[in-house]
Amino acid sequence: MGSLIPSSRELSKRMAQHLFLKEGHFVIELGGGTGALTRSLLQHVSAENFCVIEKDLKLVKHLRTLFPHILIIHGDATHLSSLIPNSFSNKVTTIISGLPLLTLPMDTQKKIIEESLKVLVPEGRILQFTYSPFSSLPAHKYGLSKTRKGVVLSNFPPASIWSYERLSPLNTDSAISRDSINIT
């Protein structure tokens, strides 16, 4: 968990607005924590198309109690492709993360992004919230574009929402960041 205080409803609502949903496809949340974001996401994603990966066993048990109808997997996001069911293969459109990527060692961060890209459909996206005003990822190093989707000042601490998507093959030399800032 990146904060001692659960994510606000406003942050959850704003994250949900940027989901890429496609019929019969899946959304994965990395680091379900206390379930604050999960609860909001379930208003937009059907339970059978949603999965949470959580590393902390106590939080896994808590999440399974709160959300018995969704798939909660105990595991590390650095092994994402081997954790998810085969039925998810080539059908993950959005990965949502509140993992504190800025505080993780670069090799761990790299492994999480590589694993995420393995399971995402080509047009899929990674939605990341961070308590820093800056991007959590060196997007260009991973062949990604980044777009700031907003800043939620009503969250404590304030949170920035970033969307990362693969660069199109035509634009791989110019990793331009589009920072459209929406403040709530």
C-alpha positions as CSV (number, residue, x, y, z in Angstrom):
1,M,0.0,0.0,0.0
2,G,1.3,3.4,-0.9
3,S,-0.6,5.3,1.8
4,L,-1.9,4.5,5.3
5,I,-5.3,6.0,4.3
6,P,-7.4,4.1,1.7
7,S,-8.1,5.7,-1.7
8,S,-10.9,8.2,-1.8
9,R,-14.2,7.6,-3.6
10,E,-13.3,10.5,-5.9
11,L,-10.0,8.8,-6.9
12,S,-11.8,5.5,-7.4
13,K,-14.5,7.2,-9.5
14,R,-11.9,9.0,-11.7
15,M,-9.9,5.8,-12.2
16,A,-13.0,4.0,-13.3
17,Q,-13.7,6.7,-15.9
18,H,-10.5,5.7,-17.8
19,L,-11.1,2.0,-18.0
20,F,-10.8,0.5,-21.4
21,L,-13.6,-2.0,-21.5
22,K,-14.4,-4.5,-24.2
23,E,-17.0,-7.2,-24.2
24,G,-15.6,-10.6,-23.0
25,H,-12.3,-9.1,-21.9
26,F,-10.8,-8.6,-18.4
27,V,-9.6,-5.9,-16.0
28,I,-6.9,-6.6,-13.5
29,E,-6.2,-4.6,-10.4
30,L,-2.6,-4.9,-9.0
31,G,-2.5,-4.4,-5.2
32,G,-6.1,-4.5,-4.0
33,G,-5.2,-3.3,-0.6
34,T,-8.2,-2.7,1.6
35,G,-10.6,-2.8,-1.4
36,A,-11.6,0.9,-1.6
37,L,-10.7,1.0,-5.3
38,T,-12.0,-2.5,-6.0
39,R,-15.5,-1.5,-4.7
40,S,-15.7,1.4,-7.1
41,L,-14.4,-0.6,-10.1
42,L,-17.0,-3.2,-9.6
43,Q,-19.6,-0.6,-10.5
44,H,-18.1,-0.5,-14.0
45,V,-16.7,-4.0,-14.5
46,S,-18.6,-7.3,-14.1
47,A,-17.3,-9.5,-11.4
48,E,-16.6,-12.4,-13.9
49,N,-14.4,-10.0,-15.9
50,F,-12.4,-8.7,-12.9
51,C,-9.4,-10.0,-11.0
52,V,-7.3,-8.6,-8.1
53,I,-3.7,-9.5,-7.5
54,E,-2.6,-8.9,-3.9
55,K,0.8,-9.9,-2.4
56,D,-0.1,-9.5,1.3
57,L,-1.9,-12.6,2.6
58,K,-3.9,-10.7,5.3
59,L,-5.2,-8.4,2.6
60,V,-6.0,-11.3,0.4
61,K,-8.2,-12.8,3.1
62,H,-9.8,-9.4,3.8
63,L,-10.6,-8.9,0.1
64,R,-12.0,-12.5,-0.3
65,T,-14.3,-11.7,2.6
66,L,-15.5,-8.4,1.1
67,F,-15.7,-9.6,-2.5
68,P,-16.5,-13.4,-2.5
69,H,-17.8,-13.1,-6.1
70,I,-14.5,-12.0,-7.7
71,L,-11.2,-13.7,-8.3
72,I,-8.6,-12.6,-5.7
73,I,-5.2,-14.1,-6.4
74,H,-2.5,-14.2,-3.8
75,G,0.7,-13.4,-5.6
76,D,3.3,-10.9,-6.7
77,A,2.7,-8.7,-9.7
78,T,6.3,-9.5,-11.0
79,H,4.8,-12.9,-11.9
80,L,1.5,-11.7,-13.3
81,S,1.5,-13.7,-16.5
82,S,1.9,-17.0,-14.6
83,L,-0.7,-16.0,-11.9
84,I,-3.8,-15.3,-14.1
85,P,-6.0,-18.0,-15.5
86,N,-5.5,-19.1,-19.1
87,S,-8.9,-17.7,-20.0
88,F,-7.4,-14.2,-19.6
89,S,-4.9,-14.9,-22.3
90,N,-4.9,-12.1,-24.9
91,K,-8.1,-10.6,-23.3
92,V,-6.8,-8.1,-20.7
93,T,-7.7,-4.5,-21.7
94,T,-6.8,-2.6,-18.5
95,I,-4.4,-3.1,-15.6
96,I,-5.1,-0.8,-12.7
97,S,-2.3,-0.2,-10.3
98,G,-1.9,1.8,-7.1
99,L,1.4,0.0,-6.4
100,P,4.1,2.5,-5.1
101,L,6.2,2.1,-8.2
102,L,8.4,5.1,-7.5
103,T,9.6,3.4,-4.3
104,L,10.3,0.0,-5.8
105,P,13.7,-1.0,-7.1
106,M,14.0,-0.4,-10.9
107,D,14.4,-4.1,-11.6
108,T,11.1,-4.8,-9.8
109,Q,9.3,-2.0,-11.5
110,K,10.7,-3.2,-14.9
111,K,9.4,-6.8,-14.2
112,I,5.9,-5.5,-13.3
113,I,5.7,-3.5,-16.5
114,E,7.0,-6.4,-18.6
115,E,4.6,-8.8,-17.1
116,S,1.7,-6.3,-17.5
117,L,2.6,-5.9,-21.2
118,K,2.7,-9.7,-21.7
119,V,-1.0,-10.0,-20.7
120,L,-2.5,-6.7,-22.1
121,V,-4.1,-6.7,-25.5
122,P,-2.1,-4.5,-28.0
123,E,-4.4,-1.5,-27.5
124,G,-4.6,-2.1,-23.7
125,R,-3.6,0.4,-21.0
126,I,-2.1,0.5,-17.6
127,L,-3.8,3.0,-15.3
128,Q,-1.6,4.0,-12.4
129,F,-2.3,6.4,-9.6
130,T,0.6,7.9,-7.7
131,Y,1.0,10.4,-4.9
132,S,3.7,12.2,-6.9
133,P,2.9,14.9,-9.4
134,F,5.3,13.1,-11.8
135,S,4.9,9.9,-13.8
136,S,5.8,6.7,-11.9
137,L,7.4,5.2,-15.0
138,P,10.0,6.2,-17.5
139,A,7.5,5.4,-20.2
140,H,9.8,5.8,-23.1
141,K,12.1,3.1,-21.7
142,Y,9.2,0.6,-22.0
143,G,7.9,1.8,-25.4
144,L,4.9,3.5,-23.8
145,S,3.2,6.8,-24.2
146,K,1.9,8.4,-21.1
147,T,-1.0,10.7,-20.5
148,R,-1.9,12.4,-17.2
149,K,-5.6,11.8,-16.8
150,G,-6.0,14.0,-13.8
151,V,-5.1,15.1,-10.3
152,V,-7.5,14.3,-7.5
153,L,-6.8,16.9,-4.8
154,S,-9.7,15.6,-2.6
155,N,-7.7,12.4,-2.1
156,F,-5.3,12.4,0.8
157,P,-2.6,12.6,-0.2
158,P,-3.5,14.2,-3.5
159,A,-3.1,11.6,-6.3
160,S,-2.2,11.9,-10.0
161,I,-3.7,9.4,-12.5
162,W,-1.6,8.3,-15.4
163,S,-2.5,6.1,-18.4
164,Y,0.3,4.2,-20.2
165,E,-0.2,2.7,-23.6
166,R,2.1,1.0,-26.2
167,L,3.5,3.4,-28.7
168,S,2.3,2.7,-32.2
169,P,5.1,1.2,-34.4
170,L,5.2,4.4,-36.4
171,N,5.9,6.6,-33.3
172,T,8.4,4.5,-31.4
173,D,11.2,7.0,-32.0
174,S,9.2,9.9,-30.5
175,A,7.9,9.1,-27.1
176,I,5.8,12.2,-26.7
177,S,4.0,12.6,-23.4
178,R,0.6,14.2,-23.5
179,D,-0.1,15.8,-20.2
180,S,-3.7,16.8,-20.2
181,I,-4.3,17.7,-16.6
182,N,-7.8,17.5,-15.0
183,I,-7.9,18.6,-11.4
184,T,-10.7,17.6,-9.1
